[in-house]
Amino acid sequence: MAPLENLLPLELIDKCVGSQIWVIMDTGKEFIGKLLGFDDYVNMVLEDVTEVDPIEGNGQLPKILLNGNKICMMVPGGDGKTVMDGEEDESENEDAAMVG
Amino acid sequence: MAKEEEVRPNGTPDDDQVESDAKDPSGFLSEIIGAPVTVKLNSGIIYKGDLQSVDGYMNIALERCREISDGRLVRNWGDAFVRGNNVTYICADSA
């Protein structure tokens, strides 16, 4: 991938059309799927979606229109598995500290 | 010099526009009108039914609307209106 040029946020999303993305909602819910399109409100059309919910568990959805209202973050190419090493370590340390 | 009849916004080739339209939200919606859909609300409630119509607020009119919880039918609502602000997603069941 080319180094990040000066790109408007919506242009970045536009570049992701046709590829896999990872969408994180305000609510903590996540969606991973292929981005087919979006509009000015960042409502998104996604295909072959995995819905990840920390409480309800995962689900598969063939094709959805996702309301942009509660979208918090979008990660291009994200597979929903990538977690920063530091974050995990930190939480572990916190747990350890609590126990200690 | 003759005045141009049609002023086209810069850089929008017609064919591309049509193709991308089919895949953006409004194109997707017009594609699935009349089809069976699953609507999930922010509260986690799931409604299944036939998509009768949608508007720009994502207000939804559903026919044969059933409320589903844990994959089980909870209630039959018949024709229902769902206010758009509550909607998380609309899923095309047939796609």
N, CA and C atoms of all chains as a GROMACS GRO file, in nm:
protein
  585
    1MET      N    1   0.085  -0.121   0.000
    1MET     CA    2   0.000   0.000   0.000
    1MET      C    3   0.089   0.125   0.000
    2ALA      N    4   0.048   0.223  -0.077
    2ALA     CA    5   0.124   0.348  -0.086
    2ALA      C    6   0.123   0.420   0.048
    3PRO      N    7   0.225   0.497   0.076
    3PRO     CA    8   0.224   0.573   0.202
    3PRO      C    9   0.103   0.666   0.206
    4LEU      N   10   0.057   0.698   0.324
    4LEU     CA   11  -0.063   0.779   0.339
    4LEU      C   12  -0.043   0.917   0.279
    5GLU      N   13  -0.123   0.948   0.179
    5GLU     CA   14  -0.118   1.081   0.122
    5GLU      C   15  -0.213   1.167   0.204
    6ASN      N   16  -0.227   1.292   0.159
    6ASN     CA   17  -0.330   1.376   0.219
    6ASN      C   18  -0.465   1.330   0.168
    7LEU      N   19  -0.540   1.267   0.255
    7LEU     CA   20  -0.664   1.205   0.214
    7LEU      C   21  -0.774   1.251   0.309
    8LEU      N   22  -0.885   1.297   0.251
    8LEU     CA   23  -0.999   1.329   0.336
    8LEU      C   24  -1.056   1.199   0.392
    9PRO      N   25  -1.115   1.206   0.511
    9PRO     CA   26  -1.169   1.084   0.572
    9PRO      C   27  -1.262   1.006   0.480
   10LEU      N   28  -1.354   1.074   0.416
   10LEU     CA   29  -1.448   1.003   0.329
   10LEU      C   30  -1.378   0.945   0.206
   11GLU      N   31  -1.268   1.008   0.165
   11GLU     CA   32  -1.191   0.952   0.054
   11GLU      C   33  -1.124   0.822   0.095
   12LEU      N   34  -1.084   0.817   0.219
   12LEU     CA   35  -1.026   0.692   0.271
   12LEU      C   36  -1.128   0.579   0.265
   13ILE      N   37  -1.250   0.611   0.310
   13ILE     CA   38  -1.355   0.508   0.306
   13ILE      C   39  -1.383   0.468   0.162
   14ASP      N   40  -1.382   0.568   0.074
   14ASP     CA   41  -1.408   0.540  -0.067
   14ASP      C   42  -1.305   0.443  -0.123
   15LYS      N   43  -1.182   0.456  -0.077
   15LYS     CA   44  -1.075   0.365  -0.122
   15LYS      C   45  -1.098   0.223  -0.075
   16CYS      N   46  -1.177   0.210   0.031
   16CYS     CA   47  -1.200   0.077   0.088
   16CYS      C   48  -1.316   0.003   0.022
   17VAL      N   49  -1.389   0.073  -0.065
   17VAL     CA   50  -1.503   0.008  -0.130
   17VAL      C   51  -1.453  -0.114  -0.207
   18GLY      N   52  -1.515  -0.227  -0.183
   18GLY     CA   53  -1.476  -0.351  -0.249
   18GLY      C   54  -1.383  -0.436  -0.166
   19SER      N   55  -1.336  -0.382  -0.055
   19SER     CA   56  -1.244  -0.462   0.026
   19SER      C   57  -1.298  -0.485   0.167
   20GLN      N   58  -1.231  -0.569   0.238
   20GLN     CA   59  -1.270  -0.608   0.374
   20GLN      C   60  -1.250  -0.492   0.471
   21ILE      N   61  -1.349  -0.466   0.555
   21ILE     CA   62  -1.330  -0.365   0.658
   21ILE      C   63  -1.384  -0.414   0.793
   22TRP      N   64  -1.344  -0.346   0.895
   22TRP     CA   65  -1.382  -0.378   1.033
   22TRP      C   66  -1.445  -0.252   1.090
   23VAL      N   67  -1.571  -0.263   1.128
   23VAL     CA   68  -1.644  -0.147   1.178
   23VAL      C   69  -1.673  -0.166   1.326
   24ILE      N   70  -1.639  -0.066   1.404
   24ILE     CA   71  -1.661  -0.072   1.548
   24ILE      C   72  -1.765   0.032   1.588
   25MET      N   73  -1.868  -0.012   1.657
   25MET     CA   74  -1.979   0.076   1.693
   25MET      C   75  -1.956   0.137   1.831
   26ASP      N   76  -2.030   0.245   1.858
   26ASP     CA   77  -2.029   0.309   1.990
   26ASP      C   78  -2.059   0.208   2.100
   27THR      N   79  -2.146   0.115   2.065
   27THR     CA   80  -2.199   0.021   2.164
   27THR      C   81  -2.102  -0.091   2.197
   28GLY      N   82  -1.989  -0.099   2.125
   28GLY     CA   83  -1.893  -0.206   2.146
   28GLY      C   84  -1.913  -0.321   2.049
   29LYS      N   85  -2.026  -0.318   1.981
   29LYS     CA   86  -2.053  -0.418   1.879
   29LYS      C   87  -1.958  -0.395   1.760
   30GLU      N   88  -1.926  -0.503   1.688
   30GLU     CA   89  -1.837  -0.490   1.572
   30GLU      C   90  -1.892  -0.564   1.452
   31PHE      N   91  -1.859  -0.513   1.335
   31PHE     CA   92  -1.898  -0.578   1.210
   31PHE      C   93  -1.776  -0.592   1.121
   32ILE      N   94  -1.756  -0.711   1.067
   32ILE     CA   95  -1.646  -0.734   0.974
   32ILE      C   96  -1.706  -0.785   0.843
   33GLY      N   97  -1.675  -0.718   0.733
   33GLY     CA   98  -1.731  -0.761   0.606
   33GLY      C   99  -1.677  -0.680   0.490
   34LYS      N  100  -1.723  -0.714   0.370
   34LYS     CA  101  -1.678  -0.644   0.251
   34LYS      C  102  -1.763  -0.520   0.230
   35LEU      N  103  -1.698  -0.406   0.216
   35LEU     CA  104  -1.770  -0.279   0.196
   35LEU      C  105  -1.814  -0.266   0.051
   36LEU      N  106  -1.946  -0.257   0.030
   36LEU     CA  107  -1.997  -0.241  -0.106
   36LEU      C  108  -2.025  -0.095  -0.139
   37GLY      N  109  -2.060  -0.016  -0.037
   37GLY     CA  110  -2.088   0.125  -0.062
   37GLY      C  111  -2.122   0.198   0.065
   38PHE      N  112  -2.129   0.330   0.056
   38PHE     CA  113  -2.164   0.411   0.172
   38PHE      C  114  -2.220   0.544   0.123
   39ASP      N  115  -2.279   0.620   0.214
   39ASP     CA  116  -2.330   0.752   0.176
   39ASP      C  117  -2.270   0.861   0.264
   40ASP      N  118  -2.324   0.983   0.254
   40ASP     CA  119  -2.268   1.097   0.326
   40ASP      C  120  -2.276   1.081   0.478
   41TYR      N  121  -2.374   1.002   0.525
   41TYR     CA  122  -2.387   0.980   0.669
   41TYR      C  123  -2.299   0.864   0.716
   42VAL      N  124  -2.225   0.806   0.621
   42VAL     CA  125  -2.145   0.685   0.647
   42VAL      C  126  -2.232   0.566   0.688
   43ASN      N  127  -2.359   0.567   0.643
   43ASN     CA  128  -2.432   0.441   0.641
   43ASN      C  129  -2.356   0.351   0.544
   44MET      N  130  -2.346   0.223   0.575
   44MET     CA  131  -2.263   0.136   0.492
   44MET      C  132  -2.340   0.014   0.444
   45VAL      N  133  -2.314  -0.027   0.322
   45VAL     CA  134  -2.364  -0.156   0.274
   45VAL      C  135  -2.248  -0.254   0.282
   46LEU      N  136  -2.269  -0.361   0.357
   46LEU     CA  137  -2.164  -0.462   0.378
   46LEU      C  138  -2.213  -0.599   0.332
   47GLU      N  139  -2.117  -0.681   0.286
   47GLU     CA  140  -2.150  -0.814   0.236
   47GLU      C  141  -2.070  -0.918   0.314
   48ASP      N  142  -2.128  -1.037   0.328
   48ASP     CA  143  -2.065  -1.149   0.401
   48ASP      C  144  -2.011  -1.101   0.536
   49VAL      N  145  -2.105  -1.057   0.617
   49VAL     CA  146  -2.070  -0.989   0.741
   49VAL      C  147  -2.065  -1.084   0.861
   50THR      N  148  -1.965  -1.066   0.942
   50THR     CA  149  -1.963  -1.129   1.074
   50THR      C  150  -1.996  -1.021   1.176
   51GLU      N  151  -2.102  -1.046   1.252
   51GLU     CA  152  -2.142  -0.954   1.358
   51GLU      C  153  -2.080  -1.004   1.488
   52VAL      N  154  -2.004  -0.917   1.552
   52VAL     CA  155  -1.938  -0.957   1.676
   52VAL      C  156  -1.999  -0.879   1.791
   53ASP      N  157  -2.058  -0.951   1.883
   53ASP     CA  158  -2.118  -0.888   2.000
   53ASP      C  159  -2.063  -0.954   2.125
   54PRO      N  160  -2.000  -0.877   2.213
   54PRO     CA  161  -1.939  -0.935   2.332
   54PRO      C  162  -2.040  -1.009   2.420
   55ILE      N  163  -2.167  -0.971   2.413
   55ILE     CA  164  -2.269  -1.035   2.497
   55ILE      C  165  -2.344  -1.145   2.420
   56GLU      N  166  -2.398  -1.108   2.306
   56GLU     CA  167  -2.484  -1.201   2.232
   56GLU      C  168  -2.406  -1.304   2.152
   57GLY      N  169  -2.275  -1.283   2.133
   57GLY     CA  170  -2.196  -1.374   2.050
   57GLY      C  171  -2.198  -1.331   1.904
   58ASN      N  172  -2.141  -1.416   1.817
   58ASN     CA  173  -2.126  -1.378   1.677
   58ASN      C  174  -2.243  -1.423   1.592
   59GLY      N  175  -2.253  -1.360   1.475
   59GLY     CA  176  -2.356  -1.399   1.380
   59GLY      C  177  -2.309  -1.372   1.239
   60GLN      N  178  -2.364  -1.445   1.144
   60GLN     CA  179  -2.330  -1.424   1.003
   60GLN      C  180  -2.448  -1.358   0.932
   61LEU      N  181  -2.419  -1.257   0.851
   61LEU     CA  182  -2.523  -1.186   0.778
   61LEU      C  183  -2.479  -1.173   0.632
   62PRO      N  184  -2.566  -1.214   0.537
   62PRO     CA  185  -2.525  -1.212   0.397
   62PRO      C  186  -2.499  -1.071   0.344
   63LYS      N  187  -2.594  -0.981   0.366
   63LYS     CA  188  -2.579  -0.846   0.311
   63LYS      C  189  -2.660  -0.748   0.396
   64ILE      N  190  -2.596  -0.644   0.445
   64ILE     CA  191  -2.668  -0.553   0.535
   64ILE      C  192  -2.645  -0.406   0.498
   65LEU      N  193  -2.744  -0.326   0.538
   65LEU     CA  194  -2.724  -0.181   0.542
   65LEU      C  195  -2.704  -0.144   0.688
   66LEU      N  196  -2.587  -0.097   0.720
   66LEU     CA  197  -2.552  -0.064   0.857
   66LEU      C  198  -2.577   0.084   0.880
   67ASN      N  199  -2.654   0.116   0.983
   67ASN     CA  200  -2.683   0.255   1.017
   67ASN      C  201  -2.554   0.325   1.063
   68GLY      N  202  -2.525   0.440   1.002
   68GLY     CA  203  -2.402   0.512   1.033
   68GLY      C  204  -2.405   0.586   1.165
   69ASN      N  205  -2.526   0.597   1.219
   69ASN     CA  206  -2.551   0.675   1.339
   69ASN      C  207  -2.457   0.640   1.455
   70LYS      N  208  -2.436   0.512   1.477
   70LYS     CA  209  -2.360   0.467   1.594
   70LYS      C  210  -2.224   0.410   1.558
   71ILE      N  211  -2.180   0.438   1.437
   71ILE     CA  212  -2.048   0.390   1.399
   71ILE      C  213  -1.942   0.476   1.467
   72CYS      N  214  -1.846   0.412   1.527
   72CYS     CA  215  -1.741   0.481   1.600
   72CYS      C  216  -1.613   0.485   1.516
   73MET      N  217  -1.574   0.370   1.465
   73MET     CA  218  -1.445   0.362   1.396
   73MET      C  219  -1.452   0.258   1.286
   74MET      N  220  -1.370   0.280   1.182
   74MET     CA  221  -1.364   0.184   1.074
   74MET      C  222  -1.218   0.155   1.045
   75VAL      N  223  -1.182   0.028   1.040
   75VAL     CA  224  -1.044  -0.013   1.015
   75VAL      C  225  -1.036  -0.081   0.879
   76PRO      N  226  -0.969  -0.019   0.782
   76PRO     CA  227  -0.955  -0.081   0.650
   76PRO      C  228  -0.876  -0.211   0.661
   77GLY      N  229  -0.926  -0.313   0.595
   77GLY     CA  230  -0.855  -0.441   0.592
   77GLY      C  231  -0.861  -0.518   0.722
   78GLY      N  232  -0.932  -0.465   0.821
   78GLY     CA  233  -0.935  -0.529   0.952
   78GLY      C  234  -1.008  -0.662   0.949
   79ASP      N  235  -0.959  -0.757   1.027
   79ASP     CA  236  -1.023  -0.888   1.032
   79ASP      C  237  -1.090  -0.913   1.166
   80GLY      N  238  -1.088  -0.813   1.252
   80GLY     CA  239  -1.153  -0.827   1.382
   80GLY      C  240  -1.068  -0.900   1.484
   81LYS      N  241  -0.950  -0.943   1.442
   81LYS     CA  242  -0.867  -1.022   1.533
   81LYS      C  243  -0.745  -0.944   1.581
   82THR      N  244  -0.708  -0.844   1.500
   82THR     CA  245  -0.586  -0.771   1.531
   82THR      C  246  -0.603  -0.692   1.660
   83VAL      N  247  -0.525  -0.726   1.758
   83VAL     CA  248  -0.527  -0.652   1.885
   83VAL      C  249  -0.384  -0.607   1.913
   84MET      N  250  -0.372  -0.484   1.951
   84MET     CA  251  -0.238  -0.434   1.984
   84MET      C  252  -0.183  -0.512   2.102
   85ASP      N  253  -0.059  -0.558   2.090
   85ASP     CA  254   0.002  -0.637   2.197
   85ASP      C  255  -0.001  -0.562   2.329
   86GLY      N  256   0.033  -0.434   2.321
   86GLY     CA  257   0.044  -0.353   2.441
   86GLY      C  258  -0.085  -0.352   2.521
   87GLU      N  259  -0.198  -0.345   2.447
   87GLU     CA  260  -0.328  -0.337   2.514
   87GLU      C  261  -0.353  -0.459   2.600
   88GLU      N  262  -0.326  -0.575   2.540
   88GLU     CA  263  -0.352  -0.700   2.612
   88GLU      C  264  -0.265  -0.708   2.737
   89ASP      N  265  -0.137  -0.676   2.716
   89ASP     CA  266  -0.044  -0.682   2.829
   89ASP      C  267  -0.092  -0.590   2.941
   90GLU      N  268  -0.135  -0.471   2.898
   90GLU     CA  269  -0.177  -0.372   2.997
   90GLU      C  270  -0.291  -0.426   3.083
   91SER      N  271  -0.394  -0.482   3.016
   91SER     CA  272  -0.510  -0.530   3.090
   91SER      C  273  -0.469  -0.645   3.182
   92GLU      N  274  -0.376  -0.727   3.131
   92GLU     CA  275  -0.330  -0.838   3.215
   92GLU      C  276  -0.261  -0.784   3.340
   93ASN      N  277  -0.178  -0.683   3.316
   93ASN     CA  278  -0.107  -0.624   3.429
   93ASN      C  279  -0.205  -0.565   3.530
   94GLU      N  280  -0.312  -0.501   3.475
   94GLU     CA  281  -0.412  -0.441   3.563
   94GLU      C  282  -0.476  -0.548   3.650
   95ASP      N  283  -0.513  -0.660   3.581
   95ASP     CA  284  -0.574  -0.771   3.654
   95ASP      C  285  -0.482  -0.817   3.766
   96ALA      N  286  -0.357  -0.833   3.726
   96ALA     CA  287  -0.259  -0.882   3.822
   96ALA      C  288  -0.249  -0.787   3.941
   97ALA      N  289  -0.252  -0.658   3.907
   97ALA     CA  290  -0.240  -0.557   4.011
   97ALA      C  291  -0.360  -0.566   4.107
   98MET      N  292  -0.480  -0.587   4.044
   98MET     CA  293  -0.600  -0.596   4.126
   98MET      C  294  -0.591  -0.714   4.222
   99VAL      N  295  -0.548  -0.826   4.164
   99VAL     CA  296  -0.539  -0.948   4.246
   99VAL      C  297  -0.436  -0.927   4.357
  100GLY      N  298  -0.321  -0.870   4.316
  100GLY     CA  299  -0.212  -0.852   4.411
  100GLY      C  300  -0.256  -0.760   4.524
  101MET      N  301  -2.076   3.173  -2.898
  101MET     CA  302  -2.058   3.032  -2.860
  101MET      C  303  -2.185   2.978  -2.795
  102ALA      N  304  -2.222   2.859  -2.838
  102ALA     CA  305  -2.348   2.801  -2.789
  102ALA      C  306  -2.336   2.763  -2.641
  103LYS      N  307  -2.442   2.790  -2.573
  103LYS     CA  308  -2.444   2.754  -2.430
  103LYS      C  309  -2.466   2.603  -2.417
  104GLU      N  310  -2.391   2.542  -2.329
  104GLU     CA  311  -2.407   2.397  -2.312
  104GLU      C  312  -2.538   2.367  -2.241
  105GLU      N  313  -2.609   2.274  -2.298
  105GLU     CA  314  -2.740   2.238  -2.243
  105GLU      C  315  -2.724   2.166  -2.108
  106GLU      N  316  -2.631   2.072  -2.110
  106GLU     CA  317  -2.617   1.988  -1.993
  106GLU      C  318  -2.485   2.018  -1.923
  107VAL      N  319  -2.492   2.055  -1.801
  107VAL     CA  320  -2.369   2.074  -1.725
  107VAL      C  321  -2.355   1.954  -1.632
  108ARG      N  322  -2.251   1.877  -1.658
  108ARG     CA  323  -2.231   1.757  -1.576
  108ARG      C  324  -2.128   1.786  -1.468
  109PRO      N  325  -2.156   1.744  -1.347
  109PRO     CA  326  -2.058   1.764  -1.241
  109PRO      C  327  -1.924   1.704  -1.283
  110ASN      N  328  -1.817   1.770  -1.248
  110ASN     CA  329  -1.687   1.724  -1.298
  110ASN      C  330  -1.654   1.583  -1.253
  111GLY      N  331  -1.605   1.507  -1.348
  111GLY     CA  332  -1.552   1.374  -1.318
  111GLY      C  333  -1.655   1.271  -1.276
  112THR      N  334  -1.772   1.272  -1.333
  112THR     CA  335  -1.866   1.164  -1.304
  112THR      C  336  -1.910   1.097  -1.434
  113PRO      N  337  -1.830   1.000  -1.478
  113PRO     CA  338  -1.870   0.926  -1.596
  113PRO      C  339  -2.000   0.850  -1.568
  114ASP      N  340  -2.089   0.853  -1.662
  114ASP     CA  341  -2.225   0.802  -1.638
  114ASP      C  342  -2.228   0.655  -1.594
  115ASP      N  343  -2.154   0.572  -1.665
  115ASP     CA  344  -2.161   0.428  -1.638
  115ASP      C  345  -2.117   0.397  -1.495
  116ASP      N  346  -2.006   0.456  -1.456
  116ASP     CA  347  -1.953   0.433  -1.322
  116ASP      C  348  -2.058   0.472  -1.218
  117GLN      N  349  -2.121   0.584  -1.242
  117GLN     CA  350  -2.219   0.636  -1.148
  117GLN      C  351  -2.331   0.535  -1.126
  118VAL      N  352  -2.383   0.482  -1.235
  118VAL     CA  353  -2.492   0.386  -1.226
  118VAL      C  354  -2.448   0.263  -1.149
  119GLU      N  355  -2.327   0.216  -1.179
  119GLU     CA  356  -2.279   0.094  -1.117
  119GLU      C  357  -2.260   0.112  -0.966
  120SER      N  358  -2.200   0.224  -0.927
  120SER     CA  359  -2.176   0.245  -0.785
  120SER      C  360  -2.308   0.269  -0.712
  121ASP      N  361  -2.404   0.329  -0.780
  121ASP     CA  362  -2.533   0.357  -0.718
  121ASP      C  363  -2.602   0.230  -0.671
  122ALA      N  364  -2.590   0.124  -0.749
  122ALA     CA  365  -2.658   0.000  -0.715
  122ALA      C  366  -2.605  -0.055  -0.584
  123LYS      N  367  -2.485  -0.017  -0.546
  123LYS     CA  368  -2.423  -0.076  -0.428
  123LYS      C  369  -2.424   0.018  -0.309
  124ASP      N  370  -2.453   0.145  -0.328
  124ASP     CA  371  -2.457   0.234  -0.212
  124ASP      C  372  -2.592   0.219  -0.140
  125PRO      N  373  -2.605   0.278  -0.022
  125PRO     CA  374  -2.724   0.250   0.060
  125PRO      C  375  -2.858   0.266  -0.011
  126SER      N  376  -2.878   0.374  -0.086
  126SER     CA  377  -3.010   0.392  -0.148
  126SER      C  378  -3.034   0.287  -0.257
  127GLY      N  379  -2.928   0.252  -0.329
  127GLY     CA  380  -2.940   0.149  -0.432
  127GLY      C  381  -2.973   0.014  -0.372
  128PHE      N  382  -2.905  -0.015  -0.262
  128PHE     CA  383  -2.929  -0.141  -0.192
  128PHE      C  384  -3.073  -0.149  -0.143
  129LEU      N  385  -3.122  -0.039  -0.089
  129LEU     CA  386  -3.258  -0.037  -0.036
  129LEU      C  387  -3.362  -0.061  -0.145
  130SER      N  388  -3.343   0.009  -0.258
  130SER     CA  389  -3.442  -0.008  -0.364
  130SER      C  390  -3.437  -0.151  -0.420
  131GLU      N  391  -3.320  -0.213  -0.408
  131GLU     CA  392  -3.303  -0.350  -0.453
  131GLU      C  393  -3.382  -0.448  -0.367
  132ILE      N  394  -3.392  -0.421  -0.237
  132ILE     CA  395  -3.451  -0.520  -0.146
  132ILE      C  396  -3.593  -0.486  -0.103
  133ILE      N  397  -3.653  -0.384  -0.163
  133ILE     CA  398  -3.793  -0.355  -0.132
  133ILE      C  399  -3.878  -0.476  -0.170
  134GLY      N  400  -3.965  -0.518  -0.079
  134GLY     CA  401  -4.052  -0.632  -0.104
  134GLY      C  402  -3.991  -0.764  -0.059
  135ALA      N  403  -3.861  -0.764  -0.033
  135ALA     CA  404  -3.792  -0.889   0.003
  135ALA      C  405  -3.795  -0.911   0.154
  136PRO      N  406  -3.779  -1.036   0.197
  136PRO     CA  407  -3.770  -1.063   0.341
  136PRO      C  408  -3.641  -1.007   0.400
  137VAL      N  409  -3.655  -0.938   0.511
  137VAL     CA  410  -3.539  -0.876   0.575
  137VAL      C  411  -3.538  -0.903   0.726
  138THR      N  412  -3.421  -0.886   0.783
  138THR     CA  413  -3.405  -0.888   0.928
  138THR      C  414  -3.362  -0.748   0.970
  139VAL      N  415  -3.434  -0.691   1.065
  139VAL     CA  416  -3.399  -0.558   1.114
  139VAL      C  417  -3.356  -0.571   1.260
  140LYS      N  418  -3.237  -0.524   1.289
  140LYS     CA  419  -3.192  -0.528   1.428
  140LYS      C  420  -3.190  -0.388   1.486
  141LEU      N  421  -3.242  -0.374   1.605
  141LEU     CA  422  -3.245  -0.243   1.671
  141LEU      C  423  -3.125  -0.229   1.765
  142ASN      N  424  -3.098  -0.107   1.804
  142ASN     CA  425  -2.988  -0.081   1.896
  142ASN      C  426  -3.008  -0.154   2.029
  143SER      N  427  -3.133  -0.176   2.065
  143SER     CA  428  -3.163  -0.246   2.189
  143SER      C  429  -3.138  -0.396   2.179
  144GLY      N  430  -3.113  -0.445   2.059
  144GLY     CA  431  -3.088  -0.587   2.040
  144GLY      C  432  -3.209  -0.664   1.990
  145ILE      N  433  -3.325  -0.598   1.991
  145ILE     CA  434  -3.446  -0.663   1.942
  145ILE      C  435  -3.433  -0.688   1.792
  146ILE      N  436  -3.480  -0.805   1.748
  146ILE     CA  437  -3.474  -0.840   1.606
  146ILE      C  438  -3.616  -0.854   1.551
  147TYR      N  439  -3.641  -0.787   1.441
  147TYR     CA  440  -3.767  -0.803   1.369
  147TYR      C  441  -3.740  -0.863   1.233
  148LYS      N  442  -3.823  -0.960   1.195
  148LYS     CA  443  -3.816  -1.015   1.060
  148LYS      C  444  -3.947  -0.986   0.990
  149GLY      N  445  -3.939  -0.958   0.861
  149GLY     CA  446  -4.061  -0.932   0.785
  149GLY      C  447  -4.029  -0.896   0.642
  150ASP      N  448  -4.132  -0.860   0.568
  150ASP     CA  449  -4.110  -0.816   0.431
  150ASP      C  450  -4.097  -0.665   0.430
  151LEU      N  451  -3.992  -0.618   0.368
  151LEU     CA  452  -3.964  -0.474   0.367
  151LEU      C  453  -4.061  -0.404   0.272
  152GLN      N  454  -4.152  -0.328   0.332
  152GLN     CA  455  -4.250  -0.260   0.246
  152GLN      C  456  -4.193  -0.129   0.194
  153SER      N  457  -4.130  -0.052   0.282
  153SER     CA  458  -4.068   0.073   0.239
  153SER      C  459  -3.970   0.125   0.344
  154VAL      N  460  -3.879   0.211   0.297
  154VAL     CA  461  -3.782   0.276   0.385
  154VAL      C  462  -3.770   0.420   0.338
  155ASP      N  463  -3.732   0.509   0.429
  155ASP     CA  464  -3.705   0.646   0.386
  155ASP      C  465  -3.564   0.688   0.430
  156GLY      N  466  -3.534   0.812   0.410
  156GLY     CA  467  -3.400   0.864   0.438
  156GLY      C  468  -3.361   0.860   0.584
  157TYR      N  469  -3.460   0.850   0.673
  157TYR     CA  470  -3.430   0.841   0.816
  157TYR      C  471  -3.410   0.695   0.859
  158MET      N  472  -3.424   0.604   0.764
  158MET     CA  473  -3.424   0.461   0.792
  158MET      C  474  -3.549   0.421   0.869
  159ASN      N  475  -3.652   0.505   0.868
  159ASN     CA  476  -3.783   0.459   0.911
  159ASN      C  477  -3.820   0.342   0.821
  160ILE      N  478  -3.882   0.241   0.878
  160ILE     CA  479  -3.909   0.119   0.803
  160ILE      C  480  -4.053   0.076   0.821
  161ALA      N  481  -4.117   0.039   0.711
  161ALA     CA  482  -4.247  -0.027   0.720
  161ALA      C  483  -4.228  -0.174   0.687
  162LEU      N  484  -4.268  -0.261   0.779
  162LEU     CA  485  -4.252  -0.406   0.761
  162LEU      C  486  -4.389  -0.472   0.753
  163GLU      N  487  -4.402  -0.564   0.660
  163GLU     CA  488  -4.522  -0.650   0.654
  163GLU      C  489  -4.488  -0.784   0.717
  164ARG      N  490  -4.585  -0.853   0.768
  164ARG     CA  491  -4.566  -0.984   0.833
  164ARG      C  492  -4.457  -0.974   0.939
  165CYS      N  493  -4.458  -0.870   1.015
  165CYS     CA  494  -4.348  -0.844   1.107
  165CYS      C  495  -4.353  -0.939   1.228
  166ARG      N  496  -4.242  -1.014   1.249
  166ARG     CA  497  -4.230  -1.102   1.366
  166ARG      C  498  -4.115  -1.055   1.452
  167GLU      N  499  -4.134  -1.060   1.581
  167GLU     CA  500  -4.025  -1.028   1.674
  167GLU      C  501  -3.956  -1.158   1.713
  168ILE      N  502  -3.824  -1.160   1.703
  168ILE     CA  503  -3.746  -1.282   1.725
  168ILE      C  504  -3.649  -1.260   1.842
  169SER      N  505  -3.644  -1.358   1.930
  169SER     CA  506  -3.544  -1.353   2.036
  169SER      C  507  -3.482  -1.491   2.053
  170ASP      N  508  -3.350  -1.499   2.052
  170ASP     CA  509  -3.278  -1.626   2.058
  170ASP      C  510  -3.326  -1.722   1.950
  171GLY      N  511  -3.358  -1.668   1.834
  171GLY     CA  512  -3.402  -1.751   1.722
  171GLY      C  513  -3.545  -1.801   1.735
  172ARG      N  514  -3.614  -1.762   1.843
  172ARG     CA  515  -3.752  -1.806   1.862
  172ARG      C  516  -3.850  -1.692   1.841
  173LEU      N  517  -3.966  -1.727   1.785
  173LEU     CA  518  -4.069  -1.626   1.761
  173LEU      C  519  -4.128  -1.581   1.894
  174VAL      N  520  -4.126  -1.451   1.917
  174VAL     CA  521  -4.179  -1.397   2.041
  174VAL      C  522  -4.322  -1.349   2.020
  175ARG      N  523  -4.340  -1.282   1.905
  175ARG     CA  524  -4.469  -1.219   1.882
  175ARG      C  525  -4.489  -1.188   1.735
  176ASN      N  526  -4.612  -1.190   1.690
  176ASN     CA  527  -4.646  -1.152   1.554
  176ASN      C  528  -4.705  -1.013   1.555
  177TRP      N  529  -4.643  -0.919   1.485
  177TRP     CA  530  -4.693  -0.782   1.488
  177TRP      C  531  -4.774  -0.746   1.365
  178GLY      N  532  -4.768  -0.829   1.262
  178GLY     CA  533  -4.838  -0.795   1.137
  178GLY      C  534  -4.768  -0.680   1.067
  179ASP      N  535  -4.843  -0.577   1.029
  179ASP     CA  536  -4.781  -0.459   0.968
  179ASP      C  537  -4.725  -0.369   1.078
  180ALA      N  538  -4.600  -0.328   1.061
  180ALA     CA  539  -4.538  -0.248   1.166
  180ALA      C  540  -4.453  -0.137   1.106
  181PHE      N  541  -4.442  -0.031   1.184
  181PHE     CA  542  -4.355   0.081   1.150
  181PHE      C  543  -4.243   0.086   1.253
  182VAL      N  544  -4.120   0.092   1.206
  182VAL     CA  545  -4.007   0.104   1.298
  182VAL      C  546  -3.941   0.240   1.278
  183ARG      N  547  -3.926   0.315   1.384
  183ARG     CA  548  -3.865   0.449   1.371
  183ARG      C  549  -3.714   0.433   1.348
  184GLY      N  550  -3.665   0.509   1.250
  184GLY     CA  551  -3.530   0.488   1.198
  184GLY      C  552  -3.417   0.503   1.298
  185ASN      N  553  -3.436   0.589   1.397
  185ASN     CA  554  -3.325   0.615   1.491
  185ASN      C  555  -3.288   0.492   1.574
  186ASN      N  556  -3.378   0.394   1.582
  186ASN     CA  557  -3.354   0.273   1.660
  186ASN      C  558  -3.281   0.164   1.583
  187VAL      N  559  -3.270   0.182   1.452
  187VAL     CA  560  -3.221   0.072   1.368
  187VAL      C  561  -3.069   0.063   1.369
  188THR      N  562  -3.016  -0.055   1.395
  188THR     CA  563  -2.872  -0.080   1.379
  188THR      C  564  -2.843  -0.122   1.236
  189TYR      N  565  -2.914  -0.225   1.190
  189TYR     CA  566  -2.894  -0.264   1.051
  189TYR      C  567  -3.020  -0.326   0.990
  190ILE      N  568  -3.023  -0.324   0.858
  190ILE     CA  569  -3.125  -0.396   0.782
  190ILE      C  570  -3.050  -0.502   0.703
  191CYS      N  571  -3.088  -0.628   0.722
  191CYS     CA  572  -3.019  -0.738   0.654
  191CYS      C  573  -3.111  -0.801   0.552
  192ALA      N  574  -3.063  -0.814   0.428
  192ALA     CA  575  -3.140  -0.882   0.324
  192ALA      C  576  -3.123  -1.032   0.344
  193ASP      N  577  -3.232  -1.101   0.378
  193ASP     CA  578  -3.222  -1.244   0.408
  193ASP      C  579  -3.190  -1.326   0.284
  194SER      N  580  -3.238  -1.280   0.169
  194SER     CA  581  -3.227  -1.361   0.047
  194SER      C  582  -3.090  -1.346  -0.019
  195ALA      N  583  -3.019  -1.238   0.008
  195ALA     CA  584  -2.893  -1.210  -0.063
  195ALA      C  585  -2.784  -1.312  -0.030
   0.00000   0.00000   0.00000
